[in-house]
Amino acid sequence: MLFKDIVGQAEAKDRLVKMVNTQRVPHALLFSGKDGCGHLLAAITFAQYLFCKNKTNNEPCGTCPACGKVSKLIHPDLHFVFPIIKSKYVKTSNDLIVDFREAFLGNNYLTLNDWVEELNAENKQPIIPVEESSDILKKLSYTSFEGSYKIMIIWQADRMNSEAANKLLKVLEEPTEDTIFILIANDIEKLMATIISRVQHIPFYAVEEKEIASNLMDRLGVNETAALQAAFLSEGNFREALAALHKDDEGLSFLTHFQNFMRVALKFDSDKALQWVEENAGRDREKQKQFITYSLAVFRDALMYNFGERSLVRLSGNEKQFLEKFAPFVNQKNYQLLIEEFNSNFYYIERNANPKILFMDLLLKTNEYINLK
C-alpha cells in the first residue's frame, strides 16, 4: 500500500509523511471524513510507512517483510478495533478479524454499510462495546514483537458506546511508550470532547470530480463518459464513485430510473406508483441511495440551467438533452422542498427505514412539490 494510491487527500498525506520523516509522530491521531473517503486506507498505509525498513521517496518500499505483513493486515504490532454485533460467539473485534481482513483487502475504501452487509446484520447496528477497551489494554501491555511501534487503529471510533469511550480516554491520558492510536471517525461530533482534545486531528476532504474521474479512467480503464458520471454522483467521495459505476441488475441507467420516477410522480397514477415502489424497494440499499444522490444532482443542475448558469451544469450527453425539457419543472418555490425531501429519504435509507413507506411518501411529496407554480 502506497500513499500515491490514496485518491486525493494531498494535504493529509503530506502531514503524515512529514511526521514520520521528522520523527514527530504524536501518540494519538484522529482521521475524520465521510465514510469511504480513504481515511482507513490512509491509516493502514501510515502504519506501513512507520514499520517499513526501507522507506523510499516518501513511500513505504512495499517489499520488506514489515510491508508484506501490513499489506495483508497480519503485522503482529498492528491491531484493529471496529464495530461488531455482539452475539454468543462474537464478543470483540478479535472474533471477526479474519472477516475484517477479507473485507478490507477486497475493498480498500470499505465503509460501515459495506461492513454491515458483510456481517449480514439486517436491521442491527454494530457498535464498539466496552469489552473492546479491556482488549485494547491487554494488547498494548505486550512488548512490541518486532521492536518498534505498537499501532492501534480504531475504525468507526464514533460508534463507541459511552463506557468504551470513557475507558479509551484513560488510555489516551496515560499512553504507553511507542504506542500510536489512530482513531477514524465519520462524525467527530459523536466523539467525546475530551477524547478530541487528546488527539491530533487530520481531516479528510471531498476530492475534486476531475481527480476522481481521472483515477477511474487510469486505474480501472473506465471510459470517460462513465467516469465523469460516477464522479458527478460521488460528491467528492471515491467510494461513492466506485459504487456509482455499477448499474442495477436490469441494466437501466440512473437517468432512466429518474425519468421513470418523475413520470409516475408528475401524474401520480396509483397503480403505477405501487409498481414503482415495489420494484425499487427491492433494490439493495446502496442502489437506493445512488438514486437519491442522482436525483439531487439533477435538481441542482435544473436550477442552474434555469438561472442561465449553463457552465455550472455537470450533466452531459443524453442527460443534458433531458435536462432541457425537465428544467422548467424545477423553480425557486419547489427546489428547496425537493432537496429537503430527498435528503430526508437518504437519511432514513441509511438507517434501515421501511423503503416501501419511504418511496411512496417520496412520490406523493414529489407530486405535490413538482406541480407548484
C-alpha positions as CSV (number, residue, x, y, z in Angstrom):
1,M,0.0,0.0,0.0
2,L,1.3,3.4,-1.0
3,F,0.3,6.9,-0.3
4,K,0.0,7.6,-4.0
5,D,-2.7,5.0,-4.2
6,I,-5.0,7.1,-2.0
7,V,-7.2,9.3,-4.2
8,G,-6.8,13.0,-3.4
9,Q,-6.1,13.9,0.3
10,A,-2.7,15.5,-0.6
11,E,-2.6,17.7,2.5
12,A,-3.3,14.8,4.8
13,K,-0.7,12.6,3.1
14,D,1.9,15.3,3.3
15,R,1.3,15.8,7.0
16,L,1.6,12.1,7.7
17,V,4.8,11.7,5.8
18,K,6.3,14.7,7.5
19,M,5.5,13.4,10.9
20,V,7.5,10.2,10.3
21,N,10.4,11.9,8.4
22,T,10.9,14.4,11.3
23,Q,10.3,11.8,14.0
24,R,7.4,13.8,15.4
25,V,4.7,11.2,15.5
26,P,2.0,12.0,18.1
27,H,0.8,9.2,20.3
28,A,-2.8,9.7,19.1
29,L,-4.3,10.8,15.8
30,L,-7.8,11.3,14.6
31,F,-8.7,10.9,10.9
32,S,-12.1,12.4,10.1
33,G,-14.1,12.5,7.0
34,K,-17.1,11.0,5.2
35,D,-17.1,7.2,5.2
36,G,-15.3,5.9,2.2
37,C,-13.1,9.0,1.8
38,G,-9.9,6.9,2.2
39,H,-9.1,7.5,5.8
40,L,-9.0,3.8,6.7
41,L,-6.6,3.1,3.7
42,A,-4.5,6.1,4.8
43,A,-4.3,4.8,8.4
44,I,-3.0,1.4,7.2
45,T,-0.6,3.0,4.7
46,F,0.7,5.3,7.5
47,A,1.2,2.2,9.7
48,Q,3.1,0.5,6.9
49,Y,5.3,3.6,6.4
50,L,6.1,3.6,10.2
51,F,7.0,-0.1,10.2
52,C,8.9,0.0,6.8
53,K,12.7,-0.6,7.0
54,N,13.5,0.8,3.5
55,K,11.4,4.0,3.0
56,T,11.9,5.4,-0.5
57,N,10.7,8.8,-1.9
58,N,8.3,9.3,1.0
59,E,6.6,6.0,0.4
60,P,6.9,2.6,2.1
61,C,9.1,0.3,0.0
62,G,6.4,-2.3,-0.3
63,T,8.8,-5.2,-0.4
64,C,10.4,-5.6,3.1
65,P,8.9,-8.2,5.5
66,A,7.2,-5.5,7.5
67,C,5.5,-4.0,4.4
68,G,4.4,-7.5,3.4
69,K,2.8,-8.2,6.7
70,V,1.0,-4.8,6.9
71,S,-0.3,-5.3,3.3
72,K,-2.0,-8.5,4.5
73,L,-3.1,-6.9,7.8
74,I,-1.1,-9.6,9.7
75,H,1.7,-7.5,11.3
76,P,1.9,-8.6,15.0
77,D,2.2,-5.0,16.2
78,L,-0.7,-3.6,14.2
79,H,-4.1,-4.0,16.0
80,F,-7.6,-3.2,14.9
81,V,-10.8,-2.3,16.7
82,F,-14.0,-1.9,14.7
83,P,-17.8,-2.1,15.2
84,I,-19.3,-5.5,15.8
85,I,-22.7,-7.0,16.5
86,K,-22.3,-8.9,19.8
87,S,-23.6,-12.5,20.0
88,K,-22.9,-15.7,21.7
89,Y,-19.8,-16.2,19.5
90,V,-18.7,-12.6,18.9
91,K,-17.6,-10.5,21.9
92,T,-14.8,-8.3,20.4
93,S,-13.2,-7.4,17.1
94,N,-10.7,-10.3,17.6
95,D,-13.5,-12.7,16.8
96,L,-14.1,-11.1,13.4
97,I,-10.6,-10.1,12.4
98,V,-10.4,-12.6,9.6
99,D,-13.6,-11.3,8.1
100,F,-12.4,-7.7,8.5
101,R,-9.2,-8.5,6.7
102,E,-11.0,-10.1,3.8
103,A,-13.5,-7.2,3.6
104,F,-10.8,-4.5,3.5
105,L,-8.4,-6.4,1.2
106,G,-11.4,-6.8,-1.2
107,N,-12.3,-3.1,-0.9
108,N,-9.7,-0.6,0.3
109,Y,-12.5,2.0,0.6
110,L,-14.6,-0.1,3.0
111,T,-17.5,1.7,4.6
112,L,-19.7,0.9,7.6
113,N,-22.5,0.0,5.2
114,D,-20.2,-2.4,3.4
115,W,-19.2,-3.9,6.7
116,V,-22.8,-4.2,7.9
117,E,-23.6,-6.2,4.7
118,E,-20.6,-8.4,5.3
119,L,-21.9,-9.1,8.8
120,N,-25.4,-9.9,7.4
121,A,-26.6,-7.6,10.2
122,E,-30.1,-6.9,8.7
123,N,-31.5,-4.1,10.9
124,K,-29.0,-4.4,13.7
125,Q,-26.4,-1.6,14.1
126,P,-22.9,-2.6,15.0
127,I,-21.1,-0.8,17.9
128,I,-17.7,-0.8,19.6
129,P,-18.7,-2.3,23.0
130,V,-17.0,-1.7,26.4
131,E,-15.3,-5.1,26.2
132,E,-13.0,-3.7,23.4
133,S,-11.4,-1.3,25.9
134,S,-10.2,-4.2,28.1
135,D,-8.9,-5.9,25.0
136,I,-7.0,-2.8,23.9
137,L,-5.3,-2.6,27.3
138,K,-4.4,-6.3,27.0
139,K,-2.9,-5.9,23.5
140,L,-0.9,-2.8,24.4
141,S,0.5,-4.4,27.5
142,Y,2.5,-6.8,25.3
143,T,6.1,-5.9,24.3
144,S,6.4,-5.0,20.7
145,F,7.0,-8.1,18.7
146,E,9.3,-6.5,16.1
147,G,10.9,-3.9,18.4
148,S,9.3,-0.7,17.0
149,Y,5.8,0.8,17.4
150,K,2.6,-0.8,18.6
151,I,-0.2,0.7,16.5
152,M,-3.9,0.6,17.4
153,I,-6.4,1.5,14.6
154,I,-9.9,2.2,15.9
155,W,-12.1,2.3,12.8
156,Q,-15.5,3.9,13.2
157,A,-14.5,5.4,16.6
158,D,-17.7,7.4,16.6
159,R,-19.5,4.1,17.1
160,M,-18.1,3.5,20.6
161,N,-20.6,3.3,23.4
162,S,-20.1,5.7,26.3
163,E,-18.5,3.1,28.5
164,A,-15.9,2.2,25.9
165,A,-15.2,5.8,25.2
166,N,-14.6,6.6,28.8
167,K,-12.1,3.7,29.2
168,L,-10.3,4.7,26.0
169,L,-10.0,8.2,27.4
170,K,-8.0,6.9,30.3
171,V,-5.6,5.1,28.0
172,L,-5.1,8.2,25.9
173,E,-4.4,10.2,29.0
174,E,-1.6,7.8,30.0
175,P,-0.2,6.4,26.8
176,T,2.3,3.6,26.9
177,E,5.7,4.0,25.3
178,D,6.0,3.7,21.5
179,T,2.2,3.2,21.2
180,I,0.3,5.1,18.5
181,F,-3.5,5.3,18.4
182,I,-5.3,6.1,15.1
183,L,-8.9,6.9,15.6
184,I,-11.1,7.0,12.4
185,A,-14.4,8.8,12.6
186,N,-17.1,9.8,10.1
187,D,-18.7,12.2,12.6
188,I,-16.4,13.7,15.2
189,E,-19.3,15.4,16.9
190,K,-20.3,12.0,18.2
191,L,-16.9,11.7,19.9
192,M,-16.3,12.9,23.5
193,A,-14.8,16.4,23.5
194,T,-12.2,15.1,26.0
195,I,-11.0,12.5,23.5
196,I,-10.8,15.0,20.7
197,S,-8.7,17.3,22.9
198,R,-6.1,14.5,23.3
199,V,-5.5,13.6,19.7
200,Q,-4.0,15.4,16.7
201,H,-6.8,15.9,14.2
202,I,-6.3,15.3,10.4
203,P,-9.4,16.0,8.3
204,F,-10.0,14.2,5.0
205,Y,-11.9,16.3,2.5
206,A,-14.0,15.8,-0.6
207,V,-12.0,15.1,-3.7
208,E,-12.4,17.2,-6.9
209,E,-14.6,15.5,-9.6
210,K,-11.8,15.8,-12.2
211,E,-9.4,13.9,-9.9
212,I,-11.9,11.1,-9.2
213,A,-12.8,10.7,-12.9
214,S,-9.1,10.7,-13.8
215,N,-8.4,7.9,-11.3
216,L,-11.3,5.8,-12.5
217,M,-10.0,6.0,-16.1
218,D,-6.4,5.4,-15.3
219,R,-6.7,2.7,-12.7
220,L,-9.8,0.9,-13.8
221,G,-9.9,1.6,-17.5
222,V,-13.4,3.2,-17.2
223,N,-14.4,5.1,-20.3
224,E,-14.6,8.9,-20.0
225,T,-18.4,9.2,-20.0
226,A,-18.9,6.6,-17.3
227,A,-16.1,8.1,-15.2
228,L,-17.4,11.6,-15.4
229,Q,-20.9,10.4,-14.4
230,A,-19.6,8.4,-11.5
231,A,-17.5,11.4,-10.3
232,F,-20.5,13.6,-10.7
233,L,-22.6,11.3,-8.4
234,S,-19.7,10.8,-5.9
235,E,-20.0,14.2,-4.1
236,G,-16.2,14.1,-3.8
237,N,-16.1,10.6,-2.3
238,F,-14.1,7.9,-4.2
239,R,-16.1,5.0,-2.6
240,E,-19.3,6.6,-3.9
241,A,-17.8,6.9,-7.3
242,L,-16.9,3.2,-7.3
243,A,-20.5,2.3,-6.3
244,A,-21.9,4.6,-8.9
245,L,-20.1,2.7,-11.7
246,H,-22.4,-0.3,-11.1
247,K,-25.7,0.0,-12.9
248,D,-28.6,-2.0,-11.5
249,D,-29.4,-5.6,-12.5
250,E,-31.8,-4.6,-15.2
251,G,-29.1,-2.6,-16.9
252,L,-31.1,0.7,-16.5
253,S,-29.1,3.9,-16.2
254,F,-29.5,6.4,-13.4
255,L,-31.2,8.7,-15.9
256,T,-33.7,6.1,-16.9
257,H,-34.6,5.5,-13.3
258,F,-35.0,9.2,-12.6
259,Q,-37.2,9.6,-15.7
260,N,-39.4,6.6,-14.7
261,F,-39.8,8.1,-11.2
262,M,-40.7,11.5,-12.5
263,R,-43.3,10.2,-15.0
264,V,-45.1,8.4,-12.1
265,A,-44.7,11.4,-9.7
266,L,-46.0,14.0,-12.2
267,K,-49.4,12.4,-12.9
268,F,-49.5,10.0,-9.9
269,D,-51.3,7.0,-11.1
270,S,-51.8,4.8,-8.0
271,D,-51.3,1.5,-9.8
272,K,-48.0,2.7,-11.5
273,A,-46.9,4.2,-8.2
274,L,-47.3,0.9,-6.4
275,Q,-45.5,-0.9,-9.1
276,W,-42.6,1.6,-9.0
277,V,-42.4,1.4,-5.2
278,E,-42.4,-2.5,-5.3
279,E,-39.6,-2.6,-7.9
280,N,-37.4,0.0,-6.1
281,A,-38.0,-1.1,-2.6
282,G,-36.5,-4.5,-3.7
283,R,-33.2,-3.0,-4.8
284,D,-30.3,-3.0,-2.4
285,R,-29.7,-0.1,-0.1
286,E,-26.7,1.3,-2.0
287,K,-28.7,1.5,-5.2
288,Q,-31.5,3.2,-3.4
289,K,-29.0,5.8,-2.1
290,Q,-27.5,6.3,-5.5
291,F,-30.9,7.0,-6.9
292,I,-31.4,9.7,-4.3
293,T,-27.9,11.2,-4.9
294,Y,-28.5,11.3,-8.7
295,S,-31.9,12.9,-8.2
296,L,-30.4,15.6,-6.0
297,A,-27.8,16.3,-8.7
298,V,-30.4,16.6,-11.4
299,F,-32.5,19.1,-9.3
300,R,-29.4,21.2,-8.7
301,D,-28.4,21.2,-12.4
302,A,-32.0,22.1,-13.4
303,L,-31.9,25.1,-11.2
304,M,-28.6,26.2,-12.6
305,Y,-29.9,25.8,-16.1
306,N,-33.0,27.9,-15.3
307,F,-30.7,30.7,-13.8
308,G,-28.7,30.7,-17.1
309,E,-25.6,29.3,-15.4
310,R,-25.1,26.7,-18.1
311,S,-21.3,26.5,-17.4
312,L,-22.2,25.1,-13.9
313,V,-24.3,22.3,-15.3
314,R,-22.4,19.0,-14.9
315,L,-24.8,16.6,-16.8
316,S,-23.8,15.8,-20.3
317,G,-25.0,13.9,-23.4
318,N,-28.5,12.4,-23.2
319,E,-28.8,13.7,-19.6
320,K,-28.3,17.3,-20.8
321,Q,-30.9,16.8,-23.5
322,F,-33.3,15.5,-20.9
323,L,-32.5,18.5,-18.6
324,E,-33.6,21.0,-21.2
325,K,-37.1,19.5,-21.1
326,F,-37.2,18.8,-17.3
327,A,-35.7,22.1,-16.0
328,P,-39.0,24.1,-16.2
329,F,-40.5,21.8,-13.6
330,V,-37.9,23.0,-11.0
331,N,-38.3,26.5,-9.7
332,Q,-37.5,28.7,-6.7
333,K,-40.7,27.6,-5.0
334,N,-40.1,23.9,-5.0
335,Y,-36.4,23.5,-5.3
336,Q,-35.6,23.7,-1.5
337,L,-38.7,21.5,-0.7
338,L,-37.4,18.8,-3.1
339,I,-33.9,18.9,-1.8
340,E,-35.0,18.6,1.8
341,E,-37.4,15.7,1.0
342,F,-34.8,13.7,-1.0
343,N,-32.1,14.4,1.7
344,S,-34.5,13.2,4.3
345,N,-35.1,10.0,2.4
346,F,-31.3,9.4,2.1
347,Y,-31.0,9.8,5.9
348,Y,-33.7,7.2,6.6
349,I,-32.5,4.8,4.0
350,E,-29.1,4.7,5.7
351,R,-31.0,3.9,9.0
352,N,-32.9,1.0,7.5
353,A,-36.3,2.6,7.4
354,N,-39.0,0.7,5.5
355,P,-38.3,1.5,1.8
356,K,-41.9,1.0,0.7
357,I,-43.2,3.6,3.0
358,L,-40.3,6.0,2.2
359,F,-40.7,5.7,-1.6
360,M,-44.4,6.0,-1.6
361,D,-44.2,9.1,0.6
362,L,-41.4,10.4,-1.7
363,L,-43.7,10.0,-4.8
364,L,-46.6,11.8,-3.1
365,K,-44.4,14.7,-1.9
366,T,-42.7,15.0,-5.3
367,N,-46.1,15.1,-7.0
368,E,-47.1,17.9,-4.7
369,Y,-43.9,19.9,-5.0
370,I,-43.2,19.5,-8.7
371,N,-46.6,20.8,-9.5
372,L,-46.1,24.0,-7.6
373,K,-46.1,27.0,-9.9
